Amino acid sequence: MKPPERTPERERWQRVEEIFLAASELPKAERAAYIETACGGDTELRSEVQSLLAHDEPTDEGIHRVIRGALEEARNEEQEVRAAIGPYRILQEIGRGGLSTVFLAERADDQYRMQVAIKLVRRGLDTQDILRRLRRERQILANLNHPNIARLLDGGTTEDGLPYLAMEYVAGEHIDHYCERKKLPLKARLELFRTVAGAVAYAHQNLVIHRDLKPSNLLVTEDGTPKLLDFGIAKLLDPESATTRTFAPTHPGLRLLTPEYASPEQVRGETLTTATDIYSLGVLLYRMITGKPPYLLTSRRPQVVEEIVCRDEVPKPSVAVRQAEASLEDPKAITPPEPPERLARHLAGDLDNIVGMALRKEPARRYGSVEQFSRDIERHLTSQPVSARPDTLAYRATKFIGRHKAGVLAAGLIFLALVAGIAATTWQARVARANLAEAERQRAQAVRMQDFLEGLFKVSDPEVAQGKDISARQILDQGAERVGRELQALPAQRADLAAVMGRVYRNLGLYAESEVQLQEALTLRREVPDTDPADLATSLNELAVLYDQTGAFDQAVPLFEEALVLRREVLGEEHPKVAETLNDLGALHYRRGDLETAAPLLTEALALRRRVLGEDHPDLPESLNNLAAIRRDQGDLAAAEDLLLQAWTIRERVLGEDHPVTIDTLSNLGVVYWNHGELDAAAEALETVLDRQPRVLGPDHPALAGSLNNLASVRQAQGRLEEAETLFREALAFSRRTLGPDHPYGPVFLNNLGDLRAEQRDWAGATDFFEQALEIRRRILPAGHWQTSYPLLRLGEVALEQGNSEDAEPLLREAYELRENGLPKGAWQTAVAAGSLAVGLAARDQMPGAEALYRQAQETLAAADKTAEAEALAERWAKTLEGR
C-alpha cells in the first residue's frame, strides 16, 4: 500500500488550534510569553494565533468554528488516503482524542473475522516520549485480563511511522447514557457501578492507575456488560516495568486530564495514588445516581478549575437532586433514576456519606481502596452498616430494622406488653458505644492504609527520585520493609499487602522474596481470628504455586491439598476456585513425573470448568493445555494435538490470535508437532509465535527465551545444527539479561546446548555446558533436589562415550538416586537414569547389579509406553556388552 501523504495544511491548523486553546485559558498577561515559546521561530504561526486572540474572547464560537472547519477539511483529505492500518481495513472513524484517533477496522488479510478498534497516534504527536508511553501501555495491557476491561489484541506501526494499538471493539454506549436509555432504577445503577469498580480494583492490584475514569471511557454493551477503555494511555505507573509507579504530573492547561473528573491532587499536578481513581469513581457515581455532575466548570482556565475542584464544597447528592437552577443546568445532564423528592430520601444517609467519602479533597481521607468503596455500596444494598458514616445507635437500629422487619415488629409487640425497656435500652447503649468505637477503629485503619500506600509509592515521585529510574523491585523492597514496621497493629491489612507483594515478587522471578511475603500472608491469615476462610485458602494456594515453580514439590503438595479441602468446604464443589486448585495440583504431579496421579486431577478440573465456566471462559484452555501435556507424555500425541487445538480455537475466538495466552497455546501446539515428528508444521507454528510475541509483549519479555529455545530444538531435529546453536545461545543470553543468571530457565538452555554439542561429538564443549548447568542447579535448588539429576546424568553419559566408565559411575549413580528419592515410584525418568547406570556398571564388568537395573528400567519404560527410550537403552546395552 502506498504510504498516506502528509497533509501540511491540516497539521498547521491543528497546531494553531492547540496553541490557541492553550493560550486562551491563560491570563492575558501570560499569553505573549507562552505563544513565543510554543511557536518558536515560526513567525507566521505566531501571527496566526495572535490574530485569533486579538479579535475574539476564548469562548467565542466563531473562532472555534473556523478552526474546526479547517481541521475537518484536512481530516477528510487524510481519510481519503488512509484505507488501512497495518493488517486492518479501516471502516470508519469512531473517536478522536487529544493524542489519538480511533477507527473501527477489520482484518484486511481475512485470517479471521473480527472488528477491532484501532487507536492511532495523531500525526505531529509521535514524539519519542509518546512512542515510549505507547509501548509501555501495550506491554501492560497485554497482561490485563479482566472481563470488564477492553482487551489489547495487537499493535504495530503504520508504513509512515505512526504507532497504533488494536483493541477489542466494544459496541456500547457511555455508561451514563446507558443508565438513562434503559431507565435503570437506583439499585441497578449501584450494581452496575460495583462491576466497574471491580475492574478498577483489578487494575490497582496490578499496580496501574487509570487516571481518566469518565463515562466516555466506560462503555456498556446491550447485554449490560461494562467495559473500561483507554486504560492508562500515557498515564501508566511504570516507565520500565508493569509495577513501577512513576509518571510526570499533568496540568489542565496541557489537556492531559479531564477536569470534570479529575481529583484535586491531579489538578494541582501533585503525586498521584490509587486515591485519584477513587475520587474519579466518586464523580462518576454522583452523576449516575443524581443525573448531574458534583460541580460545573464555568471555565477551563487552570486557576478556575483549581478553585472549583480543590476548594468548592460538593453538595450532597440528596441536596443536589432537589436543586433546579436552570442557569447552572449541565447541558449533558441525564435523567435521574427517580423523581427528585423520592430520590432525595433514598440518597440521604448512606449514599450521601459514601459519595462524600470518595470525594473528599484530601486523598488520605478517602476510602483506602476501591474494594472498600465498593463494599460500602454492597453493605448499603443489603441494609448493613457502612463505614462512611458515624456508627450511632439510631443508625444501627435503622439498619437492623431494615434487615429484620418482621422480627422487629414481633419483638416490639412483646416489648410493649412486658414494659421491659430500661434494661434493653441500657444494653443497646453499651452495644452502640462498642460499635461506635469499632467504626472509628475501621476508619482509622483505612486512613493508615491510605497513608501507607501513598508513602510507599512516593518513591516514584520525580522530585523524590531525582531523575533516577525506580524499579519495581525497589518499590516492593521498600514496601516489604515498611509493612512490618508500620502496620503491626493491622494484621489483616498486612496479610493482604503481603499477599499482593508476594505475587508480584513471584511474577518477577524473585522467588526468595516472594516466599517471605507469601509465607507471612499465610501465617497472619492463620492467626487472625476473623479471617475469611476463602482468603486463607487463597494464601495456601499462592504459596503452593510458588513452591511448585521453584521445584519444591514436597512443600507444595500439602498446601495444595489443604487449599482444596478448604475451598470445597467454604465455596462448595461447583466453584471455579476448586477447579483452579485441582488444576494446579494436577500440574504439579505432572511435573513430578507422576502421570497416574496428575491425569484424574486435571480431567476433573477440566470437567468442572466446562460445567461452571462454559466453553468460552479463558480458564478452560489452561486445563486443556495441561491435560494435553499428560497425553503427550503418555505417547498419545493425537489426543494431545486435539486438546491443544481446542484450547487454541477457544483462545483465538475469545481473546484474539494476538493475545499472550493464545500465543502460548500455539507454542505448545508447535512442541506437540515437534514431538510428533511434524517438523515443518512445528517450525511454522513457532516462527509465528516469535513473530507475534515481541509485538504483543514487547521486545524484552522473558517468554521469548522459551520460544527461541523451542524453535532451536526443532532446528536441531531438522539437522540444521548451526542455526539451532545460534537460537539456543540467543535464548540463554536473553534469559540471563531479562531474568538474571540464576533463573531456572538458564540450566535448561545450557543442557540443550550440551546435548547439541554431544550430538556433534564435541565432548569437551558438551561437558562444559553440562557443568555450568549443574553448578547453577546446585546453587539455586535445595540439596538433593531431583532436577539436579539431568546435568549429572548427561555428564556421566558423556564420560561413558569417551570410554571413561570410572568417572561416569559416581555421576550416573547420583543422578539415579536423586530421581529415585525425589520422584514418585515407577517414574519413567527414574528408569532412564537406571538404564544409564546399568550401562555404566556393565562397562565396568559389574554385571549382576547392571542386569538387575537394566531389567527394572525396561519394565518401567514399557509400562509407561516409552518405546523410543526403551529402544535407545536396548541399543546402548547391546553395544556395551559387545565392547566388553
N, C-alpha and C positions, 0 to 999 in steps of 0.2 A: 504493500500500500504506500502511496506517495505521502510523505510527511505533511501534516497540516501546515499551511502557510501562516506565518506570523501576521498579525493584524495590528500594525503600529498605531492606527487611529484609535482602536479600542483600548489598547494598552495606555495610550496617552490620556484618554478621557477617564479611564479607571484610576490613573494616578492623580488626575485633577480632583476626582471625587474624594479619594482617600485624604488628600491633603486638605481640601476644602472642609470636609466634615470634621476632621480633627481640629483644624484651626477655628472653626465656627463655635466649638464648645469651649474655647479658651477665652479668658478676659481679653478685651481689645488691646490692652497694653502689652499682652504677651504674644499676640499673633505674629507680629512682624519678625521677631526673633525665630519663632517656630518655622515660619514659611521659608525664611532664609536658609535655615539648616536643612529642612525637608527637600527643598528644591535644588540645593547645591548650586552649581554654576549654570543651571538651566534658566536663563532669564525669561525665555518665552513661557515656560511652565509657571514661573513665579508671577509673571504679569497676568496670566490667565486666572490664577487663583485670586490674586489681589483685586482683579476686575470684578469677579463674582462677589467677593466680600464687600467691596465698596458700594455696590448698588443695592444689596438686599440684606435683610436680617437672616440669621442662621436658620430660622424656621420657615422662611418663605418657600412656599411650594413651587413657585415658578422656577427657581434655580434648580431645585431637585428634579423637576420635570425635564428641564433642558439636559441635565447630566444623564438622567435615566434614558432619555431618548437617544443620546449619542452612544451610550453603552449598549442599548438594545440593538441599535443598528450594527455596531461592531460585533455584538454577540451572534447575531444572525449570520454574519459573514463567516464567523468561525465555525458555527454549527454546520454550515454547508459543506465544509471540507473535512470535518471530523466525523467520519461514519463509523469508526471502530476504535476501540482502545484495547491494545493487546489482542488476545483471542476473543474479545467480546464485541458483538454488534450493538451499536447504540440505537435504542428505540426512541428515547425522548429525555429531555432534561426534567428532573423532578425536584430539584432543590438547589439552592445557592447560598453559601455562607461567606464569612469573611475571608477564609483561606482556601475554600474549595468549592467545586461544582459537583453535584450528584446527578448521575444519569441512570435511567433504567436501561438495562442491557441484557443480552443473552449470548450464549456461546456462539461464535461465528464458525467454529470448526465442526459443529454438530457432534462433538464427542459425547455430550449428554444434553438433555433439555432442562434448563433451569434459568429462571430470570434472576438477575443479581442487581444490586445497587453499586454502581461504580463511583467512588469518591476520587475526583481528580484535582490535584493541586492547581490552583489558578496560575496562569502564566504571569510571571513577574514576581510571584511569591515563592518560587522554588529556590530559596536561599539554602545554603548549607545547613543552617540551623533547623529550618523546617523539614528538609530532607532527612536530617538525623532524627527529628522527632517522629516522622512518619515511619521510619524503620523501627524505632523503639516501640511505637504503637503496634505495628504488625507483629512483632515478636511477643508482646504481652497479650494482645487479643487472641493470638493463636492458642494461648493456654487458658483462656477464659471460656469454660464450657458450662453454660447455665441456660436452662430453657427460656429464661426471660431476658437474655442478653443476645442481641443480634450477633450472629457468628461471622468471623472473618473466614473467607473462602479462598482468597487468592490475593496476589499483589505483584506489582511489577513497574515497568517504566515504558511510557509510550515511545514511539520512534523519534519524536522530537524532544525526548528527555524529561517529560513531566511524569512524576511518580503518581501511582494510583493504588487504591485498595478496592478489592471486590468483596462486598459484604452481602450477607443474607438480605434478600429483598423482603421487606415487611409491608404487606398490603394492609395498611391500617390507617387510623386517623389519630390525631392528637388526643391524649388521654382526657383532657377537659371537654373537647368536642364530643368524644365518645360518651362521656357521662351525660352530657346534655341530650344528644340524639336518642340515646337509649332510655332517657328519663330514669336513670338509676336512682333508687332510694338511698338514703344516707348510709344504711348498713352496707349495701353493695359497694358504695364508693369507698368506705373504710376498708372493706375486704380487698378491693382492687388495689388500694394504696399499700396494704400489707404485702401483697405479691411483689409490687415494685420495690418496697423496702427490702424484701428478701434478696432481690438481685443486687441491690446496692451493698447490702451486708456481705454478700458473696465476694464482691469486688474488694471490699475492705479487708476481708480475710486473706485475699491475695495481694494485699498492700498496694491497692490502686485507689486513688480518689478521682471521682468523675469530674467535679468542679463545674459542671454545666448542666445540672438537672433542671429541666423545664419541660412543659408539655410538648414542645416540638421535638424533643429528644426521647419522648415516651409515646410510642405508637401502640394502639390496641387493635388487634385483628377482630374480624367479625365474630369469632367464637369467644371473644373476651380475654384473649391472652395478651398481656402487655409485653412489649419488647423495648429494652433500653438501647438507644443508639448512640453513636458518636462517643464511644467510651474512651475517654482520656486523650482525644486528639490534641496534640501539642500541650497536654497538661498531665503527662504521666509523672508518676512519683519517682521514676527510676531512669537516670541518664545512661546507665550501663547495664543494669540487670533489672529483673522484674520486681525487685523488692527494695530498691533504694529510693528514699523519699527526698528527692532534690529537684526543684524546678524554680524558675525565675518568678518573682512577683509580677502581677499584672496590674493594669490601671484602666479604668473605664474609658479614658480618652483614647486608648490604643485599641479599643473594641475587642479585647481578648476575653471578655466575660459578658454575661447578660445581666445588666444592673438590676432588673426587676427580681431576679432570683439569686443575686449574689449576697454573700454574707458580709457583715461589717468588716471582718478582717481581710476578706478578699477585695473589697472596695478600697481599703487603705493600703493594699499591696503588702500585707504582712505575711508571716509564715503560716501555712495552712495545714490543717489536720483533718481527720475524718469528721470533726465537728462542722466543717464547712458544708459537707454534703447533708448533714443533719439539718442545718439551717435551711438549705435549699428545699429539702423534703418538707420542712415545715411550711415554707411558702406555697409549695405545690398542694399540700393537704389543705391549707387555708383556702386556696382557690377552688379546690374540688368540692369542699363542703359548704362554702358560702357563695360561690359563683363569682367572686371578685378577688382581686389581689389584696394583700395586707396594707399596701400603700400605693399611691400613684405618683410617678415621677413627672413633675411639671417641666423638667428639662433634663437633658443627659449630660450637662456640663459636670465635670468631676466634682466641683465644690457643692453643687446642688444634690448630686447623687449621694455624696458622703453625708451631707446634712440630714437627708431624709432617712437613708438606710442605717446610719450609725447613731442617730440621736432621736429621731421621732419615735414616739411610742406607738406600738401597733395596737389598734383596738381589738378587744376580744371578739372572737367570731360571733358570739351571741349578740354582741352590740352592733357589729358591722352589718348583720343581715337586717337589722331594723332601720339602718340609715338609708335614706333615699334622696341623697343630694344630687340632683340631676347634673349639676355643673361639674361634679367630680366623678361621674359615672365612667367606668372603663369601657371604651368602645368595643372591646373584645370580651366583655363580661359574658358569663354563661348563666343559664337558668339554674338557680339553686335547687336542691332536691325536694324542698317542701316550702309551703307558704311561710313568709317571714316570721310570724309570731310563733307558729308551731315549731319551726326550725330553731328559733332562738331558745325555746325551752329545752330542746334536745341537746343543743350545744352548750348551754350553761352548765358549769360544773366541770365534769371530767374533760370534755373536749376543749373547752376554753383553756384549761390548765395544761393539757397535753400539748396543744399547739403553742401555747405561751412558753412552755419549757424549751421546745425546739427552736423558738425564735428569740431566745434571749441574746442580748448583744454580746455578752461575754462568753466565749467558747467553752470555758470550764464549767459554766452553769447550765449548759445544755445537757441533753442525755449523753451518757458516757459512750453509747454505741447505738447504731441503727437498730440492733436487736432489742435494746431496752425500749426504744421509741415504739417499735412495732409491738412489743409485748404489752405495753401500756394500752395500746388500742385494743388488743385482744382481750385484755382484762376488762376494759370498759364494755366491750361487746358481750362479755359473759357475766356482767354485773359483779366483777371482782374489784377490790380497791386498787387504784393506780398509784404510782409513786410520784406523780406530778402534782399532788395537792396535799394539804395538811391532812393528817390521819386522825380526824376528830371522831368523838363518839357518835355524833349525829350522822357523820358521813358513813362510818362503819355500819351503823344501824340501817341507813338507807340502802346500802348495798346488800346487807343481809336480807332485808325485806324483799328486795328485787329478786333475789335468788329463791326465796322460800316463802312466797306469798301465802300459800295455803297453810303451811305450818305456823307462820306468824299469826294468821287470823285465829287459828285454834288456840294458840298459846295466849293470845290477847284475851279471848273469852274466859279462859281459865284464870288468867291474871286478875281480871275484873271480878270474877266470882270469889276468889280467895283473898283479894286485897293484900297481896304479899309483896308490894312494890319496893319497900325500903331496902330489903336485903338484895333484891335483884339490881336496883339502881346502884348500890354500893359496889356490887361485884362488877357491873358494867363499867363503872368509872375506873376501877382498877385495871380492867382489861384495856380500856381506852388509853389510859396512861402508858401501859406497856406497848400498845400498838403504835402510839404516837412516837415513842422512843425508837421503835423498830423502823418506822417510816423515816425518821430523822437519820437513823444509822444507815439505811439504804441510800438516802440522798447524799450523805457524807461519803459513802463508798463510791457512788457514781462520780462525784466531784474529784475524789482522789484518783480514780481510774482515768478520768479525762486528763487531769494534770500529769499523770504518769505517761500516758500515750503522747501527749503534746511534747513533754520534755524528752521522751525517747527519740522522737523523730526530729527534734530541733537541731540535732547534729547535722542534718541535711540542709539547714538554712544557709544560703550563700554567705551571709555575714558571719555565721559561726564556722562554716567550713573553710572560709577564706581562700577560695579558689581550688581547694584540694578535692579530688574525687573521693566521695564517701561510698564505700562498698556496702553491699547487702550484709556481708559478714560483720563489718564494723558496727552497723546498727543493731544486728542481732546480738553480738557480743556485749554491747553496752546494755541492751535490754535485759539479757540474762543476768548480768551483774546487778542491775538496779531492781529487778523483780524481787530477788532475795533480800535486798536491803530495805526497800521502801514499802513493800506490800506484805510484810509479815502478818499484819492483823487482818488480811483479806485472803484467807487460804483458797476459797472458791475461785476468786479472780486470778490468783496466782496460778491455779491449776489451768484455767482457760488460756492464759497467756503462755504458760509453759508448753501447752499442747500445740498452740499455733507456731511458736518458735521452733519446737521440735520438728514439726512437719517441714517447715521452711529449711532448717538445717539439713534435714534428710534429703530434700529435693536438690539442695546444693552439693550433695555428696559429702557433707561434713558429718560423718556418722558418729564420731565420738561425742561431739557437741549435741547432736540430736538425741543420743541415748540419755545424756544427763537431763535434758529438758523433758523428754517423754517419760522417763522414769519418775521424775519429780511430779509430773502431772498425775501419773497413776498413783503414786504414794499419797498425794494430797486428796485425791478423789476417794481413796480407800478410807482416809482418816476423817474427812468432813462428814458429819452425821447426816445432813440432809442432801447429800449428793444424789443427783438423778442417776438411777442405775443404768440408764441408756448412755449417759456420759461416761460412766465407769467402763462400760463395755467398749465404748469407742477408744478410750485410753488403752485398754488391753489390746485391742486390735491394732492400733497405731504402733505400739511398741513391738508387737509381734511382727508387723510388716518390716520394721527396721532390722530386727534380728534376722528375718528371712533374707533381706537384701544383703546383709553382711555375712551370710553363711552360718550364723549361729542358730542352726535349726533346732537343736535340743532346747534352747531357751525359748524359741518362738512357739513350738508346738503346744505346751501347756497354756500359754497366754491365748492363743487362738481358740483352744478348746474351752477355756473358761469364758471367753467372749461369746462363743457360740451358745453355750448353755444360758448365759445371762440374757443374750438378745432373744433367745427363744422364750424365756420366761417373761421378759418385760414387754417385748414387741409382738410376740406371737409367731407361730410357724410361718405364716404367709407374709413376710415383711422383707423388703429389699435389703435391709442391713443383715438379715440372716443369710441371704444369698451371697452377700459380699464376703462374710466370714467363711462360708462354705467354699467359695471360690478361692479365697486367699489360702486357706488351709490345704485345699487340694493342690494348688500350685506349688506350695511348699513341699508337700510329699513328692510331687513330680520332680522337683529339683533335687530332692534327696535320692532319687532313683527308685522310689517305692511306687511304681505304677499301679500296683494292685490296690493300694490304699487311696491313691490320688484319683483314680478313674471314677469310682462311685461318688466321691465328694463333688467333683467337677460336673458329673452328669446331673446330680441333684441340684447344684447351683444353676445350671443351665435351664433345667425344667422349671425351677421356681421363678427364675427371671422371666421366662416365657409367660408363665401364668400371671405374675404380678405386674410386670412392666410392659408386656406386649412385644411385638416383633420389631418395633421401630425405636426402642429405647437404646441410648448409647451404651448402656452397661451390658446388653445382651451379647454384642460381638466379643467382649472381653472373655466371656465364658466359652464362646465358640472357638476363640483363639487358643485358649488353654487346653480345651478338650482336643483340639487339632494336634497340639504338641504331643499329647498322650498317644493318639492314634499313629502319629508319625513314628514315635519311638517304639511302638508295638509292631511297626512294619506295615501298617495299613495306610499306605500313602494315598490311596484313592479316597478313603474316608477323611483323612487329614485335609486333602485338597478340597473336598466337598464342604467341609466345615469352614475352612478359610474363605472359600468363595461366598458362602452365606454371609460371613462376617463382613467381608469387603463390600458386598452388594448392599447390605443394610447401612453401613457407614457412608458409602458413597451416596445413597439415596437420602439419608437423614442429615448427614453433616457436609456432604460435598466431597469431591475427589481430592481436594487440596487441604482437607482438614488433617491435622497431625496424626490422629489415630487411624484415619483411613489410609494414610501413607504407611503407618506401622503395619497394618494388616497386609497391604500389598508387599511389604518387605518380607513378612512371614510366608506369604504365598510364594515369593521368589525362592526362599530357602527350601520349601517343600518341593518345588520344581527341581531344584538342585539335587536334593536327596533322591528324587525320582529319576534322576539322570536326564531330565529335560533341560539341558544346559542353555540352549538358546532362549527358551522361554524364561528361565531363571535370570539370565543376563538382561533380557529386555525389561523384566519387572524391576530389577534392582537398579538398572540405569534410569528408569522412570522415577524411582524413589529418590535417587541422588539429584535428579533434575528438579524435583519439587521441594525437597526438604529445605535447601538454602533459601528459596523464595518465601516459603511459609514460616520457617522457624528462624531465619536469619543465618548468616554465613558461619557463625561460631557456635551453633547449638551442638551439645555433646552427642546427640543422636546420630549425627553424621559419621562419627567414628565407627559405630556399629554397621552402618550401611556400607561404608568403604570396605570394612572387613568382610562382609558377606559377598560383595562383588569380587573381592580378591579371591575368596575361596572358589567361586565359580570359575574365575580365570585360571586358577590352578587346576581345577578339574578339566578345563578345556585344553590344558597343556600350554597355556600362554604364561609361562613361569616368570618371565621378566616383568610383564605387566602386573602379575599377581604380587610380586615382591614390592613393586612401587606402591601399589594400593595398600598392602599391609603396613609398610613403613609410614605412609601418609596417615593411616588410621591410628597408628601408635603415636606419631607426633601430635596429631590432632587431639587425641585423648590426654596426652600429657599437658598440652597447652590449655585445654579447657577444663579438665578435671583434676589436674595435678599428677605428680609422678606416682602416688601411692593409691590411686583408684583401682578397684578390682578389674576394670577393663584392661589395664596395662598388661598384666600377665597373660591374658587371653591372646592379645595380639603378638606378644613375644613368643608364646607357644606356637602360634600359627607360622610365624617366621621360622622358628626352629624346625617345624615339620616340613616347610618348603625347602629349607637347606638340606634336611635329611633326605628328601626325595631326590635332590641333586647329588647326593652322596658327599656333600660338603660337611664332613663330620665335625670339623673344628668350628665352623660357623653355627651349626646346629647346637653344639654343646654350649657355645657362648650365649645364645638366645635362651636356651632352657635354664641355664644357671642364673641369668638375670630374672627370669620369671620365678624361679624357686626362691631367690633372695627376697623379692618383693612379697611373695605369699607368706613366707616365714615371718616377715616383719609386720604385715598387716592383719594376719589371721591368728586366732588363738593357737597355742601349741597343740599339735595332734589333729589339726583340722584336716578333714579328708581331701579338701580341694588342693592341698599342697601336694597331693599324690601325682598329679599329671606330669609336672616337670620332672619329678623324681623318676616316674615310670619311663618317660622318654629318654632321660639321661642314661638309665640302665639299659634301655634297648639300643641306644646309640653305641654304648660301650660294648654290647654283645656283637653289634655289626662290625666293630673293629677288632673282634676276637679277644676282647678283654673281659672274660667272664668273671674273673676275681673281683674287679672293681664293680662289675654290674650287679652281682648278687646282693650286696647290702642295700643298694639303691632300689632294686626291684622288691626286696623283702619289705622295706619300709613303706613303699607305695602300697603293697598288698595289705599290710597291717593297718595302715591308715584307712583304707576303704573297708576292710573287714570290721573295724571298730566304729567307723563313722557312718556307714551306710546300712540300710536295712538288710537283714539276712536274705540271701538269694539275689542281691542286686547284680545285674549283668555287668556293671562297671567293675565290681569286685572280681567277677570271673575273668574279665580281660586282664586285670593285674595278676590274678592267679596263674593264668596261662603264660604270661611273660616270665613270671618267676619260675614256673615249671621248665620253660625253655632254658633259662639261666642255670638251673640246677642240673639239667641234663647235660649242658655244655661242660659242667664240672664233674660229670660221672656220678652224680648223687641221684641215681635212678629210682630207688624206692619212693623217696619223697617227691621226685619230679613226676613220676607216673600218677601218683595219687592226686596231686594238684591238677595235672592235665585232665584226668577223667572228671574231676569235680568241675573244672572250668567248662568243659564241653557239655556236661549235663545241664549246667546253669544256662549257658548260651542257647542250647536247644530249647529249654523250657521258656526262655524269653523271646524265642523266634528270632534270634540274632544270627541269621545264616551267614552273612558276609563275615562277621567277626569270627565265627566258628571255623569257616573255611580258611581264613587267613592264619588262624592259630594252628590248624592242622598242617598247613604248608610249612610254617616255621618249625614245627615239631619234627616233621619228617626230614627237613633239611638239616636240623641239628643232629638227629640220630645218624644220618648218613655221614656227617663230618666227624663223628667220634672215632 
